[in-house]
Amino acid sequence: MRVPLAAAPLCLAAAAAAASAPAITPLEIRQGLFATCFADAQTGWMVGELGRIFHTTDGGRSWTRQDAGTERPLFTVACVDPDTAWVAGKEGIVYATRDGGQTWTPRPTGSTRHLFSMRFAGRARGHAVGDYGTMLHTEDAGATWTVEPIAGVVTLPPSAVDLGIDPGDVNLYAVAYGDAEHAWVVGEFGTIIASDDGGRSWHQQRAPVESTLFGTYFADARRGWAVGIDAVILHTEDGGQTWLVQPPPVAQRSYYDVFVEGQTGWIVGDSGTMLRSTDGGGAWTAAPLPIQLAARWIRSIALTPAGNGLAVGAEGLVLRLEGDRLASGRAS
């Protein structure tokens, strides 16, 4: 099933806006949010509709709005350190900051495809993935990017072949690193591809499902998860040589993102879905939300090393998490 999901003067304008932007609370944010990340226990970003970028230095209690000079939606954000972050989105737009978001600089990649996920293994090495088999790779902190074809790597199931889908056109929705050398990408038709050499080469791993996978996370080079449509939760303990299906506590939902830090794990999805784990992602239970939030999708989650973090989603939804409990959220 196929699932749709500037120049120097702009940088100067963004710097002026960031310097004068007052702090705001999550209740003041109204646009849909598609991604969030943390660089350390207190510093993080979230991005979404209308090119919105929000920055926190107090663990998500308050935010300042930053401006990259675009109103196109931003689908992903990658935190490298408290000063360095990347955002990307519609039609291949990519911006980077090296000063905590005071300025955002456009970084052309050579691709104009939508980018749904971007991750960095350090300051130099990064990957981004998107629609129609788009996969980008940098080894020099984004100074140059290589477009990597996946047509020779992916073998599609018969259900996709019957639809006339070309292996090189599979939408890729998420990328994750287990460490600097081990990376995974997931997408349509249960596609999982992996690299053991930092992204220089890729091979396909066998998924036990053909459902679209929207999110993936690896705690290290062996333990990982992938989640998707049809309430799919996959788990591996051997770097993806074998993927097993974990029983979902809530059926008939789409799961969009997963994050596990220590013994704390969260999965988020549509219709206000939040699942939590207290045993390092071994088992999952439903975490009920206030009735006001039950109809909203939750697109992204990020945790700090202490297990605290954020989940973000529709209509400016921001949920602050402390360990395996919901600390606060927008209920209006």
C-alpha positions as CSV (number, residue, x, y, z in Angstrom):
1,M,0.0,0.0,0.0
2,R,1.5,3.4,-1.0
3,V,1.1,6.0,1.7
4,P,1.5,9.7,0.8
5,L,2.7,11.5,3.6
6,A,17.4,30.6,0.4
7,A,20.3,32.7,0.1
8,A,22.5,34.8,2.5
9,P,19.8,37.6,3.0
10,L,17.5,34.9,4.3
11,C,20.1,33.8,6.8
12,L,20.6,37.3,8.1
13,A,16.8,37.7,8.5
14,A,16.7,34.4,10.3
15,A,19.5,35.6,12.7
16,A,17.6,38.8,13.5
17,A,14.4,36.9,14.1
18,A,16.1,34.3,16.4
19,A,17.9,37.0,18.4
20,S,14.6,38.8,19.2
21,A,12.2,35.9,19.5
22,P,10.4,35.8,22.9
23,A,10.0,32.5,24.7
24,I,6.7,30.7,24.1
25,T,5.0,27.8,25.7
26,P,3.7,24.7,23.8
27,L,0.2,26.0,24.3
28,E,1.0,28.8,21.9
29,I,2.1,26.5,19.0
30,R,-0.7,25.7,16.5
31,Q,1.0,24.2,13.5
32,G,1.3,20.5,13.0
33,L,4.7,19.2,14.1
34,F,6.4,16.3,12.3
35,A,9.7,15.8,14.1
36,T,11.7,16.5,17.2
37,C,15.2,15.7,18.6
38,F,17.5,16.4,21.5
39,A,21.2,17.2,21.4
40,D,21.5,16.9,25.2
41,A,19.3,16.7,28.3
42,Q,18.1,20.3,27.8
43,T,18.7,21.4,24.2
44,G,16.4,20.3,21.4
45,W,14.4,21.3,18.3
46,M,11.1,20.5,16.7
47,V,9.8,21.3,13.2
48,G,6.6,21.2,11.2
49,E,4.2,23.0,8.9
50,L,4.9,26.4,7.3
51,G,8.6,25.9,7.8
52,R,8.2,26.2,11.6
53,I,11.4,25.6,13.7
54,F,11.2,25.7,17.5
55,H,14.2,25.5,19.9
56,T,14.3,24.7,23.6
57,T,17.1,25.0,26.1
58,D,15.1,23.8,29.2
59,G,14.0,20.3,28.2
60,G,10.9,21.4,26.3
61,R,9.2,23.6,29.0
62,S,9.5,26.7,26.8
63,W,10.5,27.4,23.2
64,T,11.7,30.1,20.9
65,R,10.7,30.2,17.3
66,Q,13.5,30.2,14.7
67,D,13.3,30.9,11.0
68,A,15.1,29.3,8.1
69,G,13.5,31.5,5.5
70,T,11.0,29.0,4.1
71,E,7.3,28.3,4.5
72,R,7.5,24.8,3.0
73,P,6.9,22.0,5.6
74,L,9.9,20.6,7.4
75,F,9.5,16.8,7.9
76,T,12.6,16.0,9.9
77,V,15.3,17.4,12.2
78,A,18.6,15.9,13.2
79,C,20.4,17.1,16.4
80,V,24.2,16.8,16.3
81,D,25.2,18.8,19.3
82,P,23.8,21.9,21.2
83,D,25.0,24.2,18.4
84,T,24.5,22.0,15.4
85,A,21.3,20.7,13.8
86,W,19.8,20.0,10.4
87,V,16.3,20.3,9.1
88,A,14.8,19.0,5.8
89,G,11.5,18.6,4.1
90,K,9.4,19.3,1.1
91,E,11.0,19.2,-2.4
92,G,14.4,18.4,-0.9
93,I,15.0,21.6,1.1
94,V,17.8,21.2,3.6
95,Y,19.1,23.8,6.2
96,A,21.8,23.6,8.8
97,T,22.7,25.6,11.8
98,R,26.1,25.7,13.7
99,D,25.2,28.4,16.2
100,G,22.2,27.0,18.0
101,G,19.7,28.1,15.4
102,Q,20.5,31.8,15.4
103,T,21.2,31.3,11.6
104,W,20.0,28.6,9.3
105,T,21.9,28.1,6.0
106,P,20.5,26.3,3.0
107,R,22.5,23.3,2.0
108,P,21.6,22.0,-1.5
109,T,21.9,18.2,-1.9
110,G,21.3,17.8,-5.6
111,S,17.8,16.3,-5.0
112,T,14.4,17.9,-5.1
113,R,12.5,14.9,-3.7
114,H,10.7,15.2,-0.3
115,L,13.0,14.2,2.5
116,F,11.2,12.4,5.4
117,S,14.1,11.5,7.7
118,M,17.7,12.7,8.3
119,R,20.2,11.4,10.9
120,F,23.9,12.1,11.6
121,A,26.3,9.6,13.2
122,G,28.6,12.5,14.2
123,R,29.4,15.9,12.8
124,A,30.6,14.5,9.4
125,R,28.6,11.4,8.5
126,G,24.9,11.7,7.7
127,H,22.0,10.1,5.7
128,A,18.7,11.4,4.6
129,V,15.8,9.4,2.9
130,G,12.6,10.3,1.2
131,D,10.1,9.5,-1.5
132,Y,10.8,7.6,-4.7
133,G,13.7,5.7,-3.3
134,T,15.7,8.9,-2.4
135,M,18.7,8.2,-0.2
136,L,21.4,10.9,0.4
137,H,24.8,10.5,2.0
138,T,27.4,12.9,3.3
139,E,30.9,12.3,4.8
140,D,32.0,15.9,5.1
141,A,29.4,17.5,7.4
142,G,27.0,18.3,4.6
143,A,29.4,20.2,2.4
144,T,28.7,17.6,-0.4
145,W,26.0,15.0,-0.7
146,T,25.8,11.8,-2.8
147,V,22.6,10.5,-4.2
148,E,22.6,6.7,-3.6
149,P,20.3,4.5,-5.8
150,I,18.5,1.6,-4.1
151,A,17.1,-0.2,-7.2
152,G,19.8,-2.8,-7.1
153,V,19.4,-3.4,-3.4
154,V,15.7,-3.8,-2.9
155,T,13.6,-6.8,-4.0
156,L,9.9,-6.1,-3.6
157,P,7.2,-8.6,-2.6
158,P,4.8,-9.9,-5.2
159,S,2.0,-7.5,-3.9
160,A,4.2,-4.6,-5.0
161,V,5.3,-6.1,-8.2
162,D,1.6,-6.7,-9.1
163,L,1.0,-3.0,-8.6
164,G,3.8,-2.2,-11.1
165,I,6.0,-0.6,-8.4
166,D,9.7,-0.3,-9.4
167,P,12.2,-1.2,-6.6
168,G,13.9,2.1,-7.1
169,D,10.7,4.1,-6.4
170,V,9.9,2.7,-3.0
171,N,9.2,5.5,-0.5
172,L,11.7,5.5,2.4
173,Y,10.4,6.9,5.6
174,A,13.1,6.6,8.3
175,V,16.8,6.1,8.8
176,A,18.6,5.2,12.1
177,Y,22.2,4.5,13.2
178,G,23.1,1.9,15.7
179,D,26.7,3.3,15.7
180,A,28.8,5.1,13.2
181,E,29.2,2.0,11.0
182,H,25.8,0.4,11.3
183,A,22.7,2.1,9.7
184,W,19.2,1.0,8.8
185,V,16.5,2.4,6.5
186,V,12.8,1.4,6.4
187,G,10.0,2.2,4.0
188,E,7.1,0.8,2.0
189,F,6.2,-2.9,1.5
190,G,8.1,-3.9,4.6
191,T,11.4,-2.6,3.1
192,I,14.4,-2.8,5.4
193,I,17.9,-2.2,4.1
194,A,21.0,-2.1,6.3
195,S,24.7,-1.0,6.1
196,D,27.7,-2.4,8.0
197,D,30.2,0.1,6.6
198,G,28.8,3.5,7.4
199,G,26.5,3.7,4.3
200,R,29.1,2.9,1.6
201,S,27.1,-0.3,0.7
202,W,23.7,-1.6,1.6
203,H,21.9,-4.9,1.7
204,Q,18.3,-5.9,2.2
205,Q,17.0,-7.6,5.4
206,R,14.0,-9.8,5.4
207,A,11.0,-8.4,7.2
208,P,8.2,-10.7,8.3
209,V,5.6,-8.2,7.1
210,E,4.8,-6.4,3.8
211,S,3.3,-3.3,5.6
212,T,4.7,0.1,5.2
213,L,7.2,0.9,8.0
214,F,7.3,4.6,9.1
215,G,9.8,4.6,11.9
216,T,12.9,2.8,13.2
217,Y,15.3,3.1,16.1
218,F,18.4,1.3,17.1
219,A,19.8,1.4,20.7
220,D,23.1,-0.1,19.5
221,A,24.4,-2.2,16.6
222,R,22.2,-5.2,17.5
223,R,19.0,-4.1,19.2
224,G,16.5,-2.3,17.1
225,W,12.8,-1.7,16.4
226,A,10.7,-0.7,13.4
227,V,7.0,0.3,13.4
228,G,4.4,1.0,10.8
229,I,0.9,0.7,9.4
230,D,-1.4,-2.2,10.6
231,A,-0.1,-1.8,14.2
232,V,3.2,-3.4,13.2
233,I,6.0,-3.6,15.8
234,L,9.2,-5.4,14.7
235,H,12.2,-6.1,16.9
236,T,15.7,-7.5,16.4
237,E,18.4,-8.6,18.8
238,D,20.9,-9.5,16.1
239,G,21.3,-6.4,14.0
240,G,18.4,-7.3,11.7
241,Q,19.5,-10.8,10.7
242,T,16.2,-11.8,12.2
243,W,13.2,-9.5,12.8
244,L,10.3,-10.7,15.0
245,V,6.8,-9.3,15.3
246,Q,5.9,-8.0,18.8
247,P,2.3,-8.1,19.8
248,P,0.6,-4.7,19.7
249,P,-1.6,-3.7,22.6
250,V,-3.7,-1.5,20.3
251,A,-4.8,-2.9,16.9
252,Q,-5.9,-1.2,13.7
253,R,-3.6,1.8,14.2
254,S,-0.6,3.2,12.3
255,Y,2.5,3.5,14.4
256,Y,4.8,6.3,13.2
257,D,7.9,6.5,15.4
258,V,9.7,4.5,18.1
259,F,12.5,5.4,20.6
260,V,14.1,3.3,23.4
261,E,16.5,4.7,26.0
262,G,17.6,2.3,28.7
263,Q,14.6,0.6,30.1
264,T,12.2,3.3,28.8
265,G,10.6,3.0,25.4
266,W,7.8,4.8,23.6
267,I,5.9,4.3,20.3
268,V,3.6,6.9,18.9
269,G,1.0,6.9,16.1
270,D,-2.4,8.0,14.8
271,S,-5.6,8.6,16.9
272,G,-3.6,9.7,19.9
273,T,-1.7,6.4,20.1
274,M,1.1,6.2,22.7
275,L,2.6,2.9,23.7
276,R,5.2,2.6,26.5
277,S,7.7,0.0,27.6
278,T,9.4,-0.3,31.0
279,D,11.6,-3.2,30.1
280,G,13.8,-1.8,27.3
281,G,11.3,-2.5,24.5
282,G,10.6,-6.1,25.3
283,A,6.9,-5.5,25.8
284,W,4.5,-2.6,25.1
285,T,1.4,-1.3,26.8
286,A,-1.0,1.4,25.9
287,A,-0.6,4.8,27.6
288,P,-4.0,6.6,27.7
289,L,-4.2,10.3,26.8
290,P,-6.8,12.9,27.8
291,I,-9.9,12.5,25.7
292,Q,-9.2,15.9,24.1
293,L,-6.2,14.4,22.4
294,A,-7.6,11.1,21.3
295,A,-8.2,12.0,17.7
296,R,-4.8,13.6,17.0
297,W,-1.9,11.9,15.3
298,I,1.5,11.9,17.1
299,R,4.3,11.8,14.5
300,S,7.6,11.8,16.3
301,I,9.3,11.1,19.7
302,A,12.7,11.8,21.1
303,L,14.3,10.9,24.4
304,T,17.4,12.2,26.3
305,P,19.9,9.8,27.8
306,A,18.0,10.2,31.1
307,G,14.8,8.8,29.5
308,N,13.0,12.1,29.4
309,G,11.8,13.7,26.2
310,L,9.0,14.9,23.9
311,A,6.3,13.6,21.6
312,V,4.9,16.0,18.9
313,G,2.1,15.9,16.4
314,A,-1.1,17.4,15.0
315,E,-2.1,21.0,15.7
316,G,1.0,21.9,17.7
317,L,0.6,18.9,20.0
318,V,3.6,18.7,22.4
319,L,3.8,16.1,25.1
320,R,6.6,16.2,27.6
321,L,7.7,12.9,29.0
322,E,9.5,11.9,32.2
323,G,10.7,8.4,32.0
324,D,7.8,6.1,31.3
325,R,5.1,8.6,32.3
326,L,3.4,11.6,30.6
327,A,4.6,14.7,32.5
328,S,2.6,17.3,30.7
329,G,0.9,18.1,27.4
330,R,-1.4,20.3,25.6
331,A,-5.0,19.5,26.3
332,S,-6.8,22.3,24.4
